[in-house]
Amino acid sequence: MARQPTPAITVHSLDHALAALAAAAAAAQPIDLMSAPDAGIYAGPGWFKALADMAREAVPDAQFTAILDCGDDTGAAQAAIRAGIEAIVFAGPPALAARLADIAAAVGCRVLTERPPALLDLLPLFFADRETLRRRCRDALASLPAFC
């Protein structure tokens, strides 16, 4: 049986990340905690690394990979690698992606050349309260097919 891809939840704030990880931990479901498209360019890797670190500390039972989308910006991708981001999306030229992947591998970072599809994007719930966010993440994870 083929391995199912890890579900990705797109987060836009620390509250989003905490809700996603709380739901993932409760469901014992590993997830990808993904930034908004191009967030590596406009928000930067420092913000996303801090968000992932704070979320990991707050929800230590959650299993997740933090993925920062750097669009096609080589500088943003390099900064994310230097910052210690676990995985990045780089949509630039394949030759540059290959060079970045070599650099990233040396420090344990993965380079994805396509943005994974999101199970849930929390942007429409940007101003939602924490319980609404947790419930929405829980419901999205519960919608996944069960595999033995």
C-alpha positions as CSV (number, residue, x, y, z in Angstrom):
1,M,0.0,0.0,0.0
2,A,1.4,3.4,-0.9
3,R,2.3,5.8,1.8
4,Q,-0.1,8.7,2.1
5,P,1.4,12.1,1.9
6,T,1.6,14.0,5.1
7,P,-1.3,16.5,5.3
8,A,-0.2,20.1,5.2
9,I,-1.9,23.0,7.0
10,T,-1.1,26.5,5.9
11,V,-0.7,28.9,8.8
12,H,-0.5,32.6,9.0
13,S,0.1,33.3,12.7
14,L,1.2,31.6,15.9
15,D,-2.4,31.0,16.9
16,H,-2.9,29.1,13.6
17,A,0.3,27.0,14.2
18,L,-0.8,26.2,17.8
19,A,-4.3,25.1,16.7
20,A,-2.9,22.9,13.9
21,L,-0.4,21.3,16.2
22,A,-2.9,20.7,19.0
23,A,-5.2,19.0,16.6
24,A,-2.4,16.9,15.1
25,A,-1.1,15.8,18.5
26,A,-4.7,14.9,19.6
27,A,-5.1,12.8,16.4
28,A,-1.5,11.4,16.6
29,Q,-1.2,12.6,13.0
30,P,2.1,14.0,11.7
31,I,1.5,17.2,9.6
32,D,3.4,19.7,7.5
33,L,3.1,23.1,9.0
34,M,3.3,25.3,5.9
35,S,3.7,29.0,5.5
36,A,1.7,31.1,3.1
37,P,2.9,31.2,-0.5
38,D,6.0,33.4,-0.8
39,A,6.1,34.1,2.9
40,G,9.9,33.5,2.9
41,I,10.1,36.6,0.7
42,Y,7.9,39.0,2.6
43,A,7.8,37.7,6.2
44,G,11.3,36.2,6.2
45,P,12.8,33.0,7.7
46,G,13.4,34.5,11.1
47,W,9.6,35.0,11.7
48,F,8.8,31.5,10.5
49,K,11.6,29.8,12.4
50,A,10.5,31.6,15.6
51,L,6.9,30.6,14.9
52,A,7.8,26.9,14.5
53,D,10.1,26.9,17.5
54,M,7.4,28.5,19.8
55,A,4.8,26.1,18.5
56,R,7.1,23.1,19.0
57,E,7.7,24.2,22.6
58,A,4.0,24.8,23.3
59,V,2.9,21.5,21.7
60,P,5.8,19.1,22.2
61,D,3.7,16.0,21.4
62,A,3.0,17.2,17.9
63,Q,5.0,15.6,15.0
64,F,5.5,18.1,12.2
65,T,7.8,19.5,9.6
66,A,7.9,23.3,9.2
67,I,7.9,24.3,5.5
68,L,8.6,27.8,4.4
69,D,7.6,28.8,0.9
70,C,10.3,31.0,-0.6
71,G,8.7,31.3,-4.1
72,D,11.4,31.8,-6.7
73,D,13.6,34.0,-4.6
74,T,17.1,32.5,-4.3
75,G,18.1,34.9,-1.5
76,A,15.0,34.0,0.6
77,A,15.8,30.3,0.1
78,Q,19.4,30.8,1.1
79,A,18.4,32.8,4.2
80,A,15.9,30.1,5.2
81,I,18.5,27.4,4.9
82,R,20.9,29.5,7.1
83,A,18.1,30.1,9.6
84,G,17.7,26.4,10.1
85,I,14.2,26.0,8.5
86,E,13.5,22.2,8.1
87,A,12.1,22.4,4.6
88,I,11.6,25.1,2.0
89,V,9.7,25.4,-1.2
90,F,11.7,26.9,-4.0
91,A,10.0,27.4,-7.4
92,G,12.9,28.9,-9.2
93,P,14.9,27.4,-12.1
94,P,15.7,23.7,-11.7
95,A,19.4,24.3,-11.9
96,L,19.2,26.7,-9.0
97,A,16.9,24.3,-7.1
98,A,19.5,21.5,-7.5
99,R,22.3,23.8,-6.2
100,L,20.1,24.9,-3.2
101,A,19.2,21.2,-2.5
102,D,22.9,20.3,-2.2
103,I,23.5,23.2,0.2
104,A,20.4,22.5,2.2
105,A,21.1,18.8,2.5
106,A,24.4,19.6,4.3
107,V,22.4,21.2,7.1
108,G,19.4,18.8,7.1
109,C,17.0,21.0,5.2
110,R,14.9,19.7,2.3
111,V,14.1,21.7,-0.8
112,L,10.8,21.1,-2.4
113,T,10.3,22.3,-6.0
114,E,6.5,22.3,-5.7
115,R,4.3,23.5,-3.0
116,P,2.4,20.6,-1.4
117,P,-1.3,20.8,-1.6
118,A,-2.8,22.1,1.6
119,L,-5.4,20.0,3.4
120,L,-6.4,23.3,5.1
121,D,-5.5,27.0,4.7
122,L,-6.4,29.0,7.8
123,L,-6.3,32.4,6.1
124,P,-10.1,32.7,6.0
125,L,-10.0,32.2,9.7
126,F,-7.3,34.8,10.4
127,F,-9.2,36.5,13.2
128,A,-11.0,33.4,14.5
129,D,-10.8,32.5,18.2
130,R,-8.5,29.7,19.3
131,E,-11.3,27.2,19.9
132,T,-12.7,27.7,16.3
133,L,-9.2,27.3,14.9
134,R,-8.6,24.0,16.9
135,R,-12.0,22.7,15.9
136,R,-11.5,23.5,12.2
137,C,-8.0,21.8,12.2
138,R,-9.5,18.8,14.1
139,D,-12.3,18.4,11.6
140,A,-9.9,18.7,8.6
141,L,-7.6,16.0,10.0
142,A,-10.6,13.8,10.8
143,S,-11.6,14.0,7.2
144,L,-8.5,12.1,6.1
145,P,-9.0,8.4,5.2
146,A,-7.9,5.9,7.8
147,F,-5.2,3.5,6.8
148,C,-4.0,0.5,8.7
